[in-house]
């Protein structure tokens, strides 16, 4: 399936009006959680397709090495500062964001906002066992939400058309996708205008936490901005990716005057 046949519309006036800081060319929203939820609520009301990226330093670094990945991020309608390193970097270069907007919390805030409105939600990603458990948790927590689709993330490129059609048929207001960071954002970016869901957001390992497979970092770790370390304790095989965090910090400090010029 080719995405070239779909005309990509220009950035909406609302999206272009979002206050942003550019970190190595990645346009990160300065809005806080409440503003972000209000903005996305309006996007749903107006049926405007939005790709929401929850940015962390690892993704920003990946974008430096892969022009296609950077281009995809630059075309996203909304990039929120999920990683504490992104929040720190924005402040370090003198253009601070309002606050950290964690993807896991944003998911819950959107579910809460949509419950009285009967929003429809589609969950895509993780293993079948994990995604079903995550769906059960969300049904119990937000009974007013309509879960119109639940599917695991283990499908091949040849199955893209089938998955996309299922999403289109379900016509959700919110599409949450939990696949690898190298896969979920490019996949949404490639097909978002074809899918046409108002809010399409990559949620990484959030389904693992929702299902109970992983525990979210305790509040103390969150306050100390050490959620990444708690995640590493649970999944030590991630250590190679985590090495990018100090590299990102060093790069920002070295490039302070150039970080926002990219």
N, C-alpha and C positions, 0 to 999 in steps of 0.2 A: 504494500500500500504506500503510495507516495503522498507526501504532505505538500508537494509543490503545486498541486492543483487548487489548493485553498488560498484565497486571497487574504493576506494578513492586514487587518485594519490598522489605521494609525492609532497611536496612544490616545486614550480618551482624555477629555479635559480634566476629569476627576483624577485620573492616574498621574497626569502631568503636573497636577497641583500639589501632589504629595511632597512635603518637605523631605529632602534626601541629603545624604552625605555619600560621596563616591569614594570607595575604598579600593584602590587599584582598579578603577573602572567599574566596580560593582556598585550599582545605585541602591543604597540601603535606606529604608524608610526611617525617619526620625520620630514617627508617631509612637505614642505609648499604646498599651493594651486596649484601653477604652476607645481611643480614637480608631485603632485598627479594626476592632469589632464593629464599630459604627460604620466605618467605611465599607467593610465587606457586607454588612447588612444591606446597605444601600445598593451595592453591586448586585446582590441577589434580587432585591426588589426590582431593579432595572434590567435584570437578565443579561448583565454584561460579563462575558467570560474573563476570568482572572486566574492567572497562574500565580500562586503564592509560594515563594521560596523562603524557607527558614534558614537563613545564612549563618554559617559558622566559619572559623578561620580555615578549616580544611578545605571547604568549598572555594573560598576566595583564593587559596593557594593553588588549587586545581585549575582554577580559571586562568591563572598566570601561565600555566604550562600548556593549556589547551585553548586556543583561540575560539574553537567552536563552542566550548563550554562557556567561555566568557560571553560570547555573542548571545547564547541562549539565556544567560542570566540577565543580560542587558535588555532583552526583549520581554522579560517577565513583567507583569503588571504591578506586582508588589513583592518586595524583598524585605522581610522583617529581621531585626537583629536577634537571632536566637542564641548564638554562641557568646559567652562572656568575653572572649577575645575580640569579637567585633565591637561590642559595647565599649570595651577599654580603648580600642584603636580609635574609635570616633571621638572619644574624649581627649585622647592623647594628641590628636591633630587639630583640636580646637573646634570641632563640630559635633558636639555630643548628641546622641540620640536621647529621647525622653526617658527610656528605660529598656531593659531587656524584654523581649517578647518571645518567650519559649514556645516552640511549636506544640508541645504537649498541652500547655495551658491554653493556648489559642484554640486548639481543637475543642477542649471542654467549654471554653467561653462561647464558641460558636454553637455548640450543641445546646447550651443553656439558653442562648438568645433565640435559637430556632424552635425550641420546644413548644412555647405557646403559639407559634405560628405554623406548626405542623410541617416544618421543613423536611425535605426528603434527602436521605444520605446514602451514599454508596461507598463501601469499604473494599479496597483492592490491595492485596499484598500479603506478605508473610506466608507461613504454611497454612494449610487448611485448618489444622487443629488450633493454631494461634488466632487466626482471623475469626473463626467461629466463637472462640472464647471471648475475644475482644468485642464481638458483636453482642454476645449475651450480656456482657458488662454494660455496654452502652444502652441496650434495651431496658435493663433494670434501672439504670441511673437517669435516663431521659425517656420515659414512656411516651411522651408526646411527639418524639421524633419518629419519622417513618424510615426504617431501614429498607430501602428498595433494592439493594444489591449487596451481596457479600461474596467475594471471590478471592482465592489465594493468588499470590504473585508469581507463581511458577508456571509461566507460559512463554512460549517461544515467539520470535518475531513473526513467524508464519501464522500465529494465532491472534495477532494484534487486531485484525479486522473483526474477528469474532468478539473479542473483549470490548472493542470500541462500540460495536453495534449494540451489545448488551447494555452498555452504559447509556447510549442514546435512547434506547427503548425505555429504560428505567426513568429517564429525565430527572436526575437528582438536582438538588440545589447545591449540595456539597459533595465533592469527590475527594476522599482521603486515600492517598496511595503510600504504602509502606514497602518499598523495595530498596535496593542498594542506592547510595547517593549517586553513584556513577550511572545509574539506570533511571531512577524515578524522575528526576528533573528533566533530563533530555527527552524522556518519553512523553511527559506532559507537554513540554515545549513543542515537540514535533506534531502532536495531535490535538492540542487544546482548541484550536479554532474549528476543527472537525467535530470534536466532542461537544463543545459549546456549553459546558457546565459553568454556572456563575463563579463558583469558587472551587479551584482544583489545587490541592495542597499536598506536597510530599511530607510525610510525617515520620520517615525513617523508622526507628525502633519503637515508636509509640505503641504500636499494636502489641509488641512484646511486653510492655509495661501494663497496658490495659488488660491483657490476658492473664497477667500474673506470672508469666515466664521470667520476667525480670522485675526487680524492685526499683522504684524511683528513688533518687538520692534523698536522704533525710533533709529536713529543712535547714539544719546547720550547714550541710554541704552546699545547699543552694545559696544560702546567704554568703558563704565564703567563696562562692563562684567556683566550686570544686565538683560540680556534677560530672564533669568529664572524668575526674579521677575515680569517682564512685562507679561510673560505668566501666572504667578500665579494670577495677577490682573484680567486677562480675564477668567481664569478658577480656581477660588478659591478652588474648590473641590480637587485640586491637592496638597493641603498643606501637607498632610501626606507624600507623596513622597518627597516633597521638604525638609522635615526635615532631609532627608538623606544627604543633602549637607553639613550642618555644622558637622554632624557626620563623613563624609568622611574627611573633613579638619582636624578635631581633630585627627582622626586615623592616617592620614599621618604625622602630626606633632609629634605624639607620637611614630610612628614607623619609623621615618626618615631613620634610618640605615638599616631597613629591607624591605622597600617598594619595592625595585627593586630586592630583593633576592628571592622572591616567585617563 
